[in-house]
Amino acid sequence: MSTCEIFGICSFVRNEYNKFPSTVGLIMSTYCVGGGHISCARYKVYRFHGIDKVPADLFPTHNARGDMLSSGESMPP
């Protein structure tokens, strides 16, 4: 099984897991392992713009926003 290449540095995993372990665990099993990262909104932004441009409040499931950000629209400063 492949793990997302940003798993170790993803602020979503680091910041949200302690608050909501069951929910984040489910999201992680969907997006962070087994190749699901290609559908992750955070991964999409990272892939095109780098980890420093991934908004802290972007969840893996926010695909419409991730697509918009990865296309270059409304990038955060």
mmJSON file of the N, C-alpha and C atoms, coordinates in Angstrom:
{"data_MODEL":{"atom_site":{
"group_PDB":["ATOM","ATOM","ATOM","ATOM","ATOM","ATOM","ATOM","ATOM","ATOM","ATOM","ATOM","ATOM","ATOM","ATOM","ATOM","ATOM","ATOM","ATOM","ATOM","ATOM","ATOM","ATOM","ATOM","ATOM","ATOM","ATOM","ATOM","ATOM","ATOM","ATOM","ATOM","ATOM","ATOM","ATOM","ATOM","ATOM","ATOM","ATOM","ATOM","ATOM","ATOM","ATOM","ATOM","ATOM","ATOM","ATOM","ATOM","ATOM","ATOM","ATOM","ATOM","ATOM","ATOM","ATOM","ATOM","ATOM","ATOM","ATOM","ATOM","ATOM","ATOM","ATOM","ATOM","ATOM","ATOM","ATOM","ATOM","ATOM","ATOM","ATOM","ATOM","ATOM","ATOM","ATOM","ATOM","ATOM","ATOM","ATOM","ATOM","ATOM","ATOM","ATOM","ATOM","ATOM","ATOM","ATOM","ATOM","ATOM","ATOM","ATOM","ATOM","ATOM","ATOM","ATOM","ATOM","ATOM","ATOM","ATOM","ATOM","ATOM","ATOM","ATOM","ATOM","ATOM","ATOM","ATOM","ATOM","ATOM","ATOM","ATOM","ATOM","ATOM","ATOM","ATOM","ATOM","ATOM","ATOM","ATOM","ATOM","ATOM","ATOM","ATOM","ATOM","ATOM","ATOM","ATOM","ATOM","ATOM","ATOM","ATOM","ATOM","ATOM","ATOM","ATOM","ATOM","ATOM","ATOM","ATOM","ATOM","ATOM","ATOM","ATOM","ATOM","ATOM","ATOM","ATOM","ATOM","ATOM","ATOM","ATOM","ATOM","ATOM","ATOM","ATOM","ATOM","ATOM","ATOM","ATOM","ATOM","ATOM","ATOM","ATOM","ATOM","ATOM","ATOM","ATOM","ATOM","ATOM","ATOM","ATOM","ATOM","ATOM","ATOM","ATOM","ATOM","ATOM","ATOM","ATOM","ATOM","ATOM","ATOM","ATOM","ATOM","ATOM","ATOM","ATOM","ATOM","ATOM","ATOM","ATOM","ATOM","ATOM","ATOM","ATOM","ATOM","ATOM","ATOM","ATOM","ATOM","ATOM","ATOM","ATOM","ATOM","ATOM","ATOM","ATOM","ATOM","ATOM","ATOM","ATOM","ATOM","ATOM","ATOM","ATOM","ATOM","ATOM","ATOM","ATOM","ATOM","ATOM","ATOM","ATOM","ATOM","ATOM","ATOM","ATOM","ATOM","ATOM","ATOM","ATOM","ATOM"],
"id":[1,2,3,4,5,6,7,8,9,10,11,12,13,14,15,16,17,18,19,20,21,22,23,24,25,26,27,28,29,30,31,32,33,34,35,36,37,38,39,40,41,42,43,44,45,46,47,48,49,50,51,52,53,54,55,56,57,58,59,60,61,62,63,64,65,66,67,68,69,70,71,72,73,74,75,76,77,78,79,80,81,82,83,84,85,86,87,88,89,90,91,92,93,94,95,96,97,98,99,100,101,102,103,104,105,106,107,108,109,110,111,112,113,114,115,116,117,118,119,120,121,122,123,124,125,126,127,128,129,130,131,132,133,134,135,136,137,138,139,140,141,142,143,144,145,146,147,148,149,150,151,152,153,154,155,156,157,158,159,160,161,162,163,164,165,166,167,168,169,170,171,172,173,174,175,176,177,178,179,180,181,182,183,184,185,186,187,188,189,190,191,192,193,194,195,196,197,198,199,200,201,202,203,204,205,206,207,208,209,210,211,212,213,214,215,216,217,218,219,220,221,222,223,224,225,226,227,228,229,230,231],
"type_symbol":["N","C","C","N","C","C","N","C","C","N","C","C","N","C","C","N","C","C","N","C","C","N","C","C","N","C","C","N","C","C","N","C","C","N","C","C","N","C","C","N","C","C","N","C","C","N","C","C","N","C","C","N","C","C","N","C","C","N","C","C","N","C","C","N","C","C","N","C","C","N","C","C","N","C","C","N","C","C","N","C","C","N","C","C","N","C","C","N","C","C","N","C","C","N","C","C","N","C","C","N","C","C","N","C","C","N","C","C","N","C","C","N","C","C","N","C","C","N","C","C","N","C","C","N","C","C","N","C","C","N","C","C","N","C","C","N","C","C","N","C","C","N","C","C","N","C","C","N","C","C","N","C","C","N","C","C","N","C","C","N","C","C","N","C","C","N","C","C","N","C","C","N","C","C","N","C","C","N","C","C","N","C","C","N","C","C","N","C","C","N","C","C","N","C","C","N","C","C","N","C","C","N","C","C","N","C","C","N","C","C","N","C","C","N","C","C","N","C","C","N","C","C","N","C","C","N","C","C","N","C","C"],
"label_atom_id":["N","CA","C","N","CA","C","N","CA","C","N","CA","C","N","CA","C","N","CA","C","N","CA","C","N","CA","C","N","CA","C","N","CA","C","N","CA","C","N","CA","C","N","CA","C","N","CA","C","N","CA","C","N","CA","C","N","CA","C","N","CA","C","N","CA","C","N","CA","C","N","CA","C","N","CA","C","N","CA","C","N","CA","C","N","CA","C","N","CA","C","N","CA","C","N","CA","C","N","CA","C","N","CA","C","N","CA","C","N","CA","C","N","CA","C","N","CA","C","N","CA","C","N","CA","C","N","CA","C","N","CA","C","N","CA","C","N","CA","C","N","CA","C","N","CA","C","N","CA","C","N","CA","C","N","CA","C","N","CA","C","N","CA","C","N","CA","C","N","CA","C","N","CA","C","N","CA","C","N","CA","C","N","CA","C","N","CA","C","N","CA","C","N","CA","C","N","CA","C","N","CA","C","N","CA","C","N","CA","C","N","CA","C","N","CA","C","N","CA","C","N","CA","C","N","CA","C","N","CA","C","N","CA","C","N","CA","C","N","CA","C","N","CA","C","N","CA","C","N","CA","C","N","CA","C","N","CA","C","N","CA","C","N","CA","C","N","CA","C"],
"label_alt_id":[null,null,null,null,null,null,null,null,null,null,null,null,null,null,null,null,null,null,null,null,null,null,null,null,null,null,null,null,null,null,null,null,null,null,null,null,null,null,null,null,null,null,null,null,null,null,null,null,null,null,null,null,null,null,null,null,null,null,null,null,null,null,null,null,null,null,null,null,null,null,null,null,null,null,null,null,null,null,null,null,null,null,null,null,null,null,null,null,null,null,null,null,null,null,null,null,null,null,null,null,null,null,null,null,null,null,null,null,null,null,null,null,null,null,null,null,null,null,null,null,null,null,null,null,null,null,null,null,null,null,null,null,null,null,null,null,null,null,null,null,null,null,null,null,null,null,null,null,null,null,null,null,null,null,null,null,null,null,null,null,null,null,null,null,null,null,null,null,null,null,null,null,null,null,null,null,null,null,null,null,null,null,null,null,null,null,null,null,null,null,null,null,null,null,null,null,null,null,null,null,null,null,null,null,null,null,null,null,null,null,null,null,null,null,null,null,null,null,null,null,null,null,null,null,null,null,null,null,null,null,null],
"label_comp_id":["MET","MET","MET","SER","SER","SER","THR","THR","THR","CYS","CYS","CYS","GLU","GLU","GLU","ILE","ILE","ILE","PHE","PHE","PHE","GLY","GLY","GLY","ILE","ILE","ILE","CYS","CYS","CYS","SER","SER","SER","PHE","PHE","PHE","VAL","VAL","VAL","ARG","ARG","ARG","ASN","ASN","ASN","GLU","GLU","GLU","TYR","TYR","TYR","ASN","ASN","ASN","LYS","LYS","LYS","PHE","PHE","PHE","PRO","PRO","PRO","SER","SER","SER","THR","THR","THR","VAL","VAL","VAL","GLY","GLY","GLY","LEU","LEU","LEU","ILE","ILE","ILE","MET","MET","MET","SER","SER","SER","THR","THR","THR","TYR","TYR","TYR","CYS","CYS","CYS","VAL","VAL","VAL","GLY","GLY","GLY","GLY","GLY","GLY","GLY","GLY","GLY","HIS","HIS","HIS","ILE","ILE","ILE","SER","SER","SER","CYS","CYS","CYS","ALA","ALA","ALA","ARG","ARG","ARG","TYR","TYR","TYR","LYS","LYS","LYS","VAL","VAL","VAL","TYR","TYR","TYR","ARG","ARG","ARG","PHE","PHE","PHE","HIS","HIS","HIS","GLY","GLY","GLY","ILE","ILE","ILE","ASP","ASP","ASP","LYS","LYS","LYS","VAL","VAL","VAL","PRO","PRO","PRO","ALA","ALA","ALA","ASP","ASP","ASP","LEU","LEU","LEU","PHE","PHE","PHE","PRO","PRO","PRO","THR","THR","THR","HIS","HIS","HIS","ASN","ASN","ASN","ALA","ALA","ALA","ARG","ARG","ARG","GLY","GLY","GLY","ASP","ASP","ASP","MET","MET","MET","LEU","LEU","LEU","SER","SER","SER","SER","SER","SER","GLY","GLY","GLY","GLU","GLU","GLU","SER","SER","SER","MET","MET","MET","PRO","PRO","PRO","PRO","PRO","PRO"],
"label_asym_id":["A","A","A","A","A","A","A","A","A","A","A","A","A","A","A","A","A","A","A","A","A","A","A","A","A","A","A","A","A","A","A","A","A","A","A","A","A","A","A","A","A","A","A","A","A","A","A","A","A","A","A","A","A","A","A","A","A","A","A","A","A","A","A","A","A","A","A","A","A","A","A","A","A","A","A","A","A","A","A","A","A","A","A","A","A","A","A","A","A","A","A","A","A","A","A","A","A","A","A","A","A","A","A","A","A","A","A","A","A","A","A","A","A","A","A","A","A","A","A","A","A","A","A","A","A","A","A","A","A","A","A","A","A","A","A","A","A","A","A","A","A","A","A","A","A","A","A","A","A","A","A","A","A","A","A","A","A","A","A","A","A","A","A","A","A","A","A","A","A","A","A","A","A","A","A","A","A","A","A","A","A","A","A","A","A","A","A","A","A","A","A","A","A","A","A","A","A","A","A","A","A","A","A","A","A","A","A","A","A","A","A","A","A","A","A","A","A","A","A","A","A","A","A","A","A","A","A","A","A","A","A"],
"label_entity_id":["1","1","1","1","1","1","1","1","1","1","1","1","1","1","1","1","1","1","1","1","1","1","1","1","1","1","1","1","1","1","1","1","1","1","1","1","1","1","1","1","1","1","1","1","1","1","1","1","1","1","1","1","1","1","1","1","1","1","1","1","1","1","1","1","1","1","1","1","1","1","1","1","1","1","1","1","1","1","1","1","1","1","1","1","1","1","1","1","1","1","1","1","1","1","1","1","1","1","1","1","1","1","1","1","1","1","1","1","1","1","1","1","1","1","1","1","1","1","1","1","1","1","1","1","1","1","1","1","1","1","1","1","1","1","1","1","1","1","1","1","1","1","1","1","1","1","1","1","1","1","1","1","1","1","1","1","1","1","1","1","1","1","1","1","1","1","1","1","1","1","1","1","1","1","1","1","1","1","1","1","1","1","1","1","1","1","1","1","1","1","1","1","1","1","1","1","1","1","1","1","1","1","1","1","1","1","1","1","1","1","1","1","1","1","1","1","1","1","1","1","1","1","1","1","1","1","1","1","1","1","1"],
"label_seq_id":[1,1,1,2,2,2,3,3,3,4,4,4,5,5,5,6,6,6,7,7,7,8,8,8,9,9,9,10,10,10,11,11,11,12,12,12,13,13,13,14,14,14,15,15,15,16,16,16,17,17,17,18,18,18,19,19,19,20,20,20,21,21,21,22,22,22,23,23,23,24,24,24,25,25,25,26,26,26,27,27,27,28,28,28,29,29,29,30,30,30,31,31,31,32,32,32,33,33,33,34,34,34,35,35,35,36,36,36,37,37,37,38,38,38,39,39,39,40,40,40,41,41,41,42,42,42,43,43,43,44,44,44,45,45,45,46,46,46,47,47,47,48,48,48,49,49,49,50,50,50,51,51,51,52,52,52,53,53,53,54,54,54,55,55,55,56,56,56,57,57,57,58,58,58,59,59,59,60,60,60,61,61,61,62,62,62,63,63,63,64,64,64,65,65,65,66,66,66,67,67,67,68,68,68,69,69,69,70,70,70,71,71,71,72,72,72,73,73,73,74,74,74,75,75,75,76,76,76,77,77,77],
"pdbx_PDB_ins_code":[null,null,null,null,null,null,null,null,null,null,null,null,null,null,null,null,null,null,null,null,null,null,null,null,null,null,null,null,null,null,null,null,null,null,null,null,null,null,null,null,null,null,null,null,null,null,null,null,null,null,null,null,null,null,null,null,null,null,null,null,null,null,null,null,null,null,null,null,null,null,null,null,null,null,null,null,null,null,null,null,null,null,null,null,null,null,null,null,null,null,null,null,null,null,null,null,null,null,null,null,null,null,null,null,null,null,null,null,null,null,null,null,null,null,null,null,null,null,null,null,null,null,null,null,null,null,null,null,null,null,null,null,null,null,null,null,null,null,null,null,null,null,null,null,null,null,null,null,null,null,null,null,null,null,null,null,null,null,null,null,null,null,null,null,null,null,null,null,null,null,null,null,null,null,null,null,null,null,null,null,null,null,null,null,null,null,null,null,null,null,null,null,null,null,null,null,null,null,null,null,null,null,null,null,null,null,null,null,null,null,null,null,null,null,null,null,null,null,null,null,null,null,null,null,null,null,null,null,null,null,null],
"Cartn_x":[0.825,0.0,0.866,0.537,1.32,0.727,1.61,1.223,1.512,0.686,0.866,2.242,2.892,4.245,4.313,3.196,3.225,2.634,2.354,1.737,2.488,3.788,4.587,4.629,4.279,4.333,2.971,1.939,0.597,0.034,-0.263,-0.771,-2.164,-2.938,-4.254,-4.102,-3.223,-2.998,-2.466,-1.477,-0.857,-1.817,-2.591,-3.418,-4.791,-5.372,-6.748,-6.876,-5.866,-5.999,-6.309,-5.639,-5.872,-7.256,-7.835,-9.176,-10.278,-10.112,-11.148,-10.534,-9.998,-9.25,-10.053,-11.311,-12.099,-12.361,-12.762,-13.056,-11.801,-10.738,-9.486,-8.931,-9.098,-8.659,-9.365,-10.656,-11.427,-10.966,-10.773,-10.288,-8.902,-8.043,-6.698,-6.741,-7.63,-7.701,-8.206,-8.947,-9.458,-8.452,-7.81,-6.973,-5.469,-5.014,-3.57,-2.85,-3.575,-2.951,-3.687,-3.017,-3.642,-3.868,-3.173,-3.301,-4.406,-5.164,-6.255,-5.811,-4.52,-4.02,-4.198,-4.306,-4.494,-5.855,-6.778,-8.09,-8.172,-7.111,-7.084,-6.894,-7.758,-7.663,-6.328,-5.827,-4.554,-3.397,-3.434,-2.385,-2.377,-3.563,-3.646,-2.966,-3.234,-2.613,-1.112,-0.704,0.725,1.437,0.841,1.474,1.786,0.898,1.09,1.807,1.714,2.222,3.166,3.305,4.177,3.421,4.033,3.378,3.066,3.866,3.641,2.404,1.843,0.636,-0.643,-0.535,-1.719,-2.351,-3.57,-4.202,-4.436,-4.221,-4.386,-5.818,-6.779,-8.187,-8.746,-7.901,-8.345,-8.37,-9.544,-9.683,-9.478,-9.062,-8.878,-10.138,-11.295,-12.574,-13.055,-12.374,-12.773,-12.276,-12.779,-12.262,-12.51,-13.658,-13.927,-12.937,-12.715,-11.759,-10.331,-9.999,-8.672,-8.409,-9.416,-9.274,-9.069,-9.831,-9.698,-8.297,-7.833,-6.521,-5.397,-5.55,-4.485,-4.407,-5.498,-5.475,-4.874,-4.621,-4.003,-4.968,-6.241,-7.214,-7.192,-7.226,-7.345,-6.337,-5.096,-4.056,-3.808,-3.605,-3.322,-1.954,-1.761,-0.46,0.673],
"Cartn_y":[-1.184,0.0,1.244,2.196,3.423,4.436,5.181,6.246,7.57,8.546,9.867,10.409,11.017,11.523,12.683,13.366,14.456,14.054,12.785,12.305,12.791,12.72,13.101,14.587,15.402,16.851,17.524,16.754,17.29,17.886,19.174,19.825,19.334,18.854,18.3,17.11,16.197,15.008,15.425,16.278,16.702,17.473,18.389,19.288,18.744,17.954,17.52,16.162,15.324,13.969,13.952,14.773,14.778,15.285,16.131,16.675,15.674,15.011,14.119,12.813,11.982,10.809,9.838,9.606,8.662,9.195,10.452,11.065,11.176,11.673,11.827,10.462,9.471,8.122,7.597,7.858,7.444,8.205,9.502,10.305,9.83,9.553,9.068,7.742,6.848,5.549,5.685,6.752,7.002,7.748,8.763,9.663,9.484,9.015,9.025,7.731,6.636,5.347,4.682,3.781,3.007,3.748,4.843,5.564,6.594,6.742,7.71,9.151,9.371,10.74,11.516,10.832,11.557,12.252,11.862,12.506,13.523,13.685,14.578,16.034,16.913,18.332,18.916,18.521,19.033,18.582,17.337,16.809,17.529,17.828,18.519,19.882,20.635,21.955,21.795,20.861,20.596,20.268,19.425,18.95,20.095,21.072,22.171,23.381,23.582,24.821,24.641,23.443,23.212,23.216,22.634,22.452,23.782,24.792,26.083,26.818,26.387,27.002,26.228,25.155,24.39,25.088,25.61,26.303,25.359,25.871,25.066,24.578,25.336,24.967,24.119,23.683,22.854,21.389,20.793,19.373,18.533,17.297,16.414,16.274,16.413,16.24,17.488,18.609,19.866,19.929,19.022,18.874,20.07,20.697,21.855,22.979,23.239,24.286,23.88,22.621,22.133,22.26,21.941,22.079,23.543,24.437,25.86,26.351,25.983,26.415,25.817,24.56,23.936,24.514,25.141,25.782,27.179,27.654,28.961,30.066,29.782,30.794,31.058,32.29,32.695,32.022,31.979,31.38,32.251,31.617,32.401,33.072,34.166,34.863,34.026],
"Cartn_z":[0.0,0.0,0.0,-0.846,-0.865,0.116,0.725,1.644,0.955,1.191,0.596,0.947,-0.012,0.202,1.188,1.452,2.428,3.782,3.956,5.198,6.439,6.445,7.605,7.89,6.899,7.088,6.908,6.726,6.487,7.783,7.763,8.965,9.337,8.379,8.699,9.634,9.292,10.119,11.488,11.502,12.764,13.661,13.099,13.901,14.259,13.411,13.627,14.311,14.227,14.757,16.255,17.027,18.473,18.834,18.011,18.267,17.914,16.78,16.247,15.732,16.611,16.153,15.283,15.605,14.796,13.402,13.322,12.026,11.178,11.781,11.039,10.651,11.493,11.157,9.915,9.825,8.647,7.401,7.542,6.412,5.989,6.959,6.647,5.897,6.303,5.626,4.197,3.927,2.58,1.713,2.277,1.477,1.643,2.779,3.058,2.698,2.611,2.287,1.133,0.483,-0.579,-1.883,-2.081,-3.337,-3.37,-2.282,-2.245,-2.24,-2.003,-1.927,-3.227,-4.341,-5.605,-5.659,-4.785,-4.702,-3.573,-2.833,-1.677,-2.119,-1.632,-1.974,-1.538,-0.386,0.12,-0.772,-1.189,-2.06,-3.407,-3.945,-5.231,-5.17,-4.109,-3.97,-3.783,-2.934,-2.707,-4.015,-4.806,-6.038,-7.002,-7.067,-8.012,-7.428,-6.104,-5.527,-4.345,-3.833,-2.686,-1.365,-0.364,0.93,1.603,1.371,2.019,1.5,0.392,-0.164,0.161,0.935,1.321,2.529,2.391,3.509,4.695,5.88,7.089,7.252,6.76,6.939,5.79,4.888,3.76,4.179,4.163,4.491,3.226,3.371,2.209,1.36,1.998,1.307,0.575,0.716,0.084,-1.359,-2.174,-3.532,-4.444,-4.346,-5.222,-4.922,-3.648,-3.269,-3.644,-3.425,-3.799,-5.278,-6.09,-7.541,-7.929,-7.287,-7.578,-7.204,-6.027,-5.575,-6.414,-6.812,-7.6,-9.006,-9.451,-10.77,-10.7,-9.487,-9.331,-8.959,-8.863,-8.505,-6.998,-6.616,-5.216,-4.305,-4.743,-3.905,-2.686,-1.522,-0.314,-0.427,0.3,0.222,0.745],
"occupancy":[1.0,1.0,1.0,1.0,1.0,1.0,1.0,1.0,1.0,1.0,1.0,1.0,1.0,1.0,1.0,1.0,1.0,1.0,1.0,1.0,1.0,1.0,1.0,1.0,1.0,1.0,1.0,1.0,1.0,1.0,1.0,1.0,1.0,1.0,1.0,1.0,1.0,1.0,1.0,1.0,1.0,1.0,1.0,1.0,1.0,1.0,1.0,1.0,1.0,1.0,1.0,1.0,1.0,1.0,1.0,1.0,1.0,1.0,1.0,1.0,1.0,1.0,1.0,1.0,1.0,1.0,1.0,1.0,1.0,1.0,1.0,1.0,1.0,1.0,1.0,1.0,1.0,1.0,1.0,1.0,1.0,1.0,1.0,1.0,1.0,1.0,1.0,1.0,1.0,1.0,1.0,1.0,1.0,1.0,1.0,1.0,1.0,1.0,1.0,1.0,1.0,1.0,1.0,1.0,1.0,1.0,1.0,1.0,1.0,1.0,1.0,1.0,1.0,1.0,1.0,1.0,1.0,1.0,1.0,1.0,1.0,1.0,1.0,1.0,1.0,1.0,1.0,1.0,1.0,1.0,1.0,1.0,1.0,1.0,1.0,1.0,1.0,1.0,1.0,1.0,1.0,1.0,1.0,1.0,1.0,1.0,1.0,1.0,1.0,1.0,1.0,1.0,1.0,1.0,1.0,1.0,1.0,1.0,1.0,1.0,1.0,1.0,1.0,1.0,1.0,1.0,1.0,1.0,1.0,1.0,1.0,1.0,1.0,1.0,1.0,1.0,1.0,1.0,1.0,1.0,1.0,1.0,1.0,1.0,1.0,1.0,1.0,1.0,1.0,1.0,1.0,1.0,1.0,1.0,1.0,1.0,1.0,1.0,1.0,1.0,1.0,1.0,1.0,1.0,1.0,1.0,1.0,1.0,1.0,1.0,1.0,1.0,1.0,1.0,1.0,1.0,1.0,1.0,1.0,1.0,1.0,1.0,1.0,1.0,1.0,1.0,1.0,1.0,1.0,1.0,1.0],
"B_iso_or_equiv":[0.0,0.0,0.0,0.0,0.0,0.0,0.0,0.0,0.0,0.0,0.0,0.0,0.0,0.0,0.0,0.0,0.0,0.0,0.0,0.0,0.0,0.0,0.0,0.0,0.0,0.0,0.0,0.0,0.0,0.0,0.0,0.0,0.0,0.0,0.0,0.0,0.0,0.0,0.0,0.0,0.0,0.0,0.0,0.0,0.0,0.0,0.0,0.0,0.0,0.0,0.0,0.0,0.0,0.0,0.0,0.0,0.0,0.0,0.0,0.0,0.0,0.0,0.0,0.0,0.0,0.0,0.0,0.0,0.0,0.0,0.0,0.0,0.0,0.0,0.0,0.0,0.0,0.0,0.0,0.0,0.0,0.0,0.0,0.0,0.0,0.0,0.0,0.0,0.0,0.0,0.0,0.0,0.0,0.0,0.0,0.0,0.0,0.0,0.0,0.0,0.0,0.0,0.0,0.0,0.0,0.0,0.0,0.0,0.0,0.0,0.0,0.0,0.0,0.0,0.0,0.0,0.0,0.0,0.0,0.0,0.0,0.0,0.0,0.0,0.0,0.0,0.0,0.0,0.0,0.0,0.0,0.0,0.0,0.0,0.0,0.0,0.0,0.0,0.0,0.0,0.0,0.0,0.0,0.0,0.0,0.0,0.0,0.0,0.0,0.0,0.0,0.0,0.0,0.0,0.0,0.0,0.0,0.0,0.0,0.0,0.0,0.0,0.0,0.0,0.0,0.0,0.0,0.0,0.0,0.0,0.0,0.0,0.0,0.0,0.0,0.0,0.0,0.0,0.0,0.0,0.0,0.0,0.0,0.0,0.0,0.0,0.0,0.0,0.0,0.0,0.0,0.0,0.0,0.0,0.0,0.0,0.0,0.0,0.0,0.0,0.0,0.0,0.0,0.0,0.0,0.0,0.0,0.0,0.0,0.0,0.0,0.0,0.0,0.0,0.0,0.0,0.0,0.0,0.0,0.0,0.0,0.0,0.0,0.0,0.0,0.0,0.0,0.0,0.0,0.0,0.0],
"pdbx_formal_charge":[null,null,null,null,null,null,null,null,null,null,null,null,null,null,null,null,null,null,null,null,null,null,null,null,null,null,null,null,null,null,null,null,null,null,null,null,null,null,null,null,null,null,null,null,null,null,null,null,null,null,null,null,null,null,null,null,null,null,null,null,null,null,null,null,null,null,null,null,null,null,null,null,null,null,null,null,null,null,null,null,null,null,null,null,null,null,null,null,null,null,null,null,null,null,null,null,null,null,null,null,null,null,null,null,null,null,null,null,null,null,null,null,null,null,null,null,null,null,null,null,null,null,null,null,null,null,null,null,null,null,null,null,null,null,null,null,null,null,null,null,null,null,null,null,null,null,null,null,null,null,null,null,null,null,null,null,null,null,null,null,null,null,null,null,null,null,null,null,null,null,null,null,null,null,null,null,null,null,null,null,null,null,null,null,null,null,null,null,null,null,null,null,null,null,null,null,null,null,null,null,null,null,null,null,null,null,null,null,null,null,null,null,null,null,null,null,null,null,null,null,null,null,null,null,null,null,null,null,null,null,null],
"auth_seq_id":[1,1,1,2,2,2,3,3,3,4,4,4,5,5,5,6,6,6,7,7,7,8,8,8,9,9,9,10,10,10,11,11,11,12,12,12,13,13,13,14,14,14,15,15,15,16,16,16,17,17,17,18,18,18,19,19,19,20,20,20,21,21,21,22,22,22,23,23,23,24,24,24,25,25,25,26,26,26,27,27,27,28,28,28,29,29,29,30,30,30,31,31,31,32,32,32,33,33,33,34,34,34,35,35,35,36,36,36,37,37,37,38,38,38,39,39,39,40,40,40,41,41,41,42,42,42,43,43,43,44,44,44,45,45,45,46,46,46,47,47,47,48,48,48,49,49,49,50,50,50,51,51,51,52,52,52,53,53,53,54,54,54,55,55,55,56,56,56,57,57,57,58,58,58,59,59,59,60,60,60,61,61,61,62,62,62,63,63,63,64,64,64,65,65,65,66,66,66,67,67,67,68,68,68,69,69,69,70,70,70,71,71,71,72,72,72,73,73,73,74,74,74,75,75,75,76,76,76,77,77,77],
"auth_comp_id":["MET","MET","MET","SER","SER","SER","THR","THR","THR","CYS","CYS","CYS","GLU","GLU","GLU","ILE","ILE","ILE","PHE","PHE","PHE","GLY","GLY","GLY","ILE","ILE","ILE","CYS","CYS","CYS","SER","SER","SER","PHE","PHE","PHE","VAL","VAL","VAL","ARG","ARG","ARG","ASN","ASN","ASN","GLU","GLU","GLU","TYR","TYR","TYR","ASN","ASN","ASN","LYS","LYS","LYS","PHE","PHE","PHE","PRO","PRO","PRO","SER","SER","SER","THR","THR","THR","VAL","VAL","VAL","GLY","GLY","GLY","LEU","LEU","LEU","ILE","ILE","ILE","MET","MET","MET","SER","SER","SER","THR","THR","THR","TYR","TYR","TYR","CYS","CYS","CYS","VAL","VAL","VAL","GLY","GLY","GLY","GLY","GLY","GLY","GLY","GLY","GLY","HIS","HIS","HIS","ILE","ILE","ILE","SER","SER","SER","CYS","CYS","CYS","ALA","ALA","ALA","ARG","ARG","ARG","TYR","TYR","TYR","LYS","LYS","LYS","VAL","VAL","VAL","TYR","TYR","TYR","ARG","ARG","ARG","PHE","PHE","PHE","HIS","HIS","HIS","GLY","GLY","GLY","ILE","ILE","ILE","ASP","ASP","ASP","LYS","LYS","LYS","VAL","VAL","VAL","PRO","PRO","PRO","ALA","ALA","ALA","ASP","ASP","ASP","LEU","LEU","LEU","PHE","PHE","PHE","PRO","PRO","PRO","THR","THR","THR","HIS","HIS","HIS","ASN","ASN","ASN","ALA","ALA","ALA","ARG","ARG","ARG","GLY","GLY","GLY","ASP","ASP","ASP","MET","MET","MET","LEU","LEU","LEU","SER","SER","SER","SER","SER","SER","GLY","GLY","GLY","GLU","GLU","GLU","SER","SER","SER","MET","MET","MET","PRO","PRO","PRO","PRO","PRO","PRO"],
"auth_asym_id":["A","A","A","A","A","A","A","A","A","A","A","A","A","A","A","A","A","A","A","A","A","A","A","A","A","A","A","A","A","A","A","A","A","A","A","A","A","A","A","A","A","A","A","A","A","A","A","A","A","A","A","A","A","A","A","A","A","A","A","A","A","A","A","A","A","A","A","A","A","A","A","A","A","A","A","A","A","A","A","A","A","A","A","A","A","A","A","A","A","A","A","A","A","A","A","A","A","A","A","A","A","A","A","A","A","A","A","A","A","A","A","A","A","A","A","A","A","A","A","A","A","A","A","A","A","A","A","A","A","A","A","A","A","A","A","A","A","A","A","A","A","A","A","A","A","A","A","A","A","A","A","A","A","A","A","A","A","A","A","A","A","A","A","A","A","A","A","A","A","A","A","A","A","A","A","A","A","A","A","A","A","A","A","A","A","A","A","A","A","A","A","A","A","A","A","A","A","A","A","A","A","A","A","A","A","A","A","A","A","A","A","A","A","A","A","A","A","A","A","A","A","A","A","A","A","A","A","A","A","A","A"],
"auth_atom_id":["N","CA","C","N","CA","C","N","CA","C","N","CA","C","N","CA","C","N","CA","C","N","CA","C","N","CA","C","N","CA","C","N","CA","C","N","CA","C","N","CA","C","N","CA","C","N","CA","C","N","CA","C","N","CA","C","N","CA","C","N","CA","C","N","CA","C","N","CA","C","N","CA","C","N","CA","C","N","CA","C","N","CA","C","N","CA","C","N","CA","C","N","CA","C","N","CA","C","N","CA","C","N","CA","C","N","CA","C","N","CA","C","N","CA","C","N","CA","C","N","CA","C","N","CA","C","N","CA","C","N","CA","C","N","CA","C","N","CA","C","N","CA","C","N","CA","C","N","CA","C","N","CA","C","N","CA","C","N","CA","C","N","CA","C","N","CA","C","N","CA","C","N","CA","C","N","CA","C","N","CA","C","N","CA","C","N","CA","C","N","CA","C","N","CA","C","N","CA","C","N","CA","C","N","CA","C","N","CA","C","N","CA","C","N","CA","C","N","CA","C","N","CA","C","N","CA","C","N","CA","C","N","CA","C","N","CA","C","N","CA","C","N","CA","C","N","CA","C","N","CA","C","N","CA","C","N","CA","C","N","CA","C","N","CA","C","N","CA","C"],
"pdbx_PDB_model_num":[1,1,1,1,1,1,1,1,1,1,1,1,1,1,1,1,1,1,1,1,1,1,1,1,1,1,1,1,1,1,1,1,1,1,1,1,1,1,1,1,1,1,1,1,1,1,1,1,1,1,1,1,1,1,1,1,1,1,1,1,1,1,1,1,1,1,1,1,1,1,1,1,1,1,1,1,1,1,1,1,1,1,1,1,1,1,1,1,1,1,1,1,1,1,1,1,1,1,1,1,1,1,1,1,1,1,1,1,1,1,1,1,1,1,1,1,1,1,1,1,1,1,1,1,1,1,1,1,1,1,1,1,1,1,1,1,1,1,1,1,1,1,1,1,1,1,1,1,1,1,1,1,1,1,1,1,1,1,1,1,1,1,1,1,1,1,1,1,1,1,1,1,1,1,1,1,1,1,1,1,1,1,1,1,1,1,1,1,1,1,1,1,1,1,1,1,1,1,1,1,1,1,1,1,1,1,1,1,1,1,1,1,1,1,1,1,1,1,1,1,1,1,1,1,1,1,1,1,1,1,1]
}}}
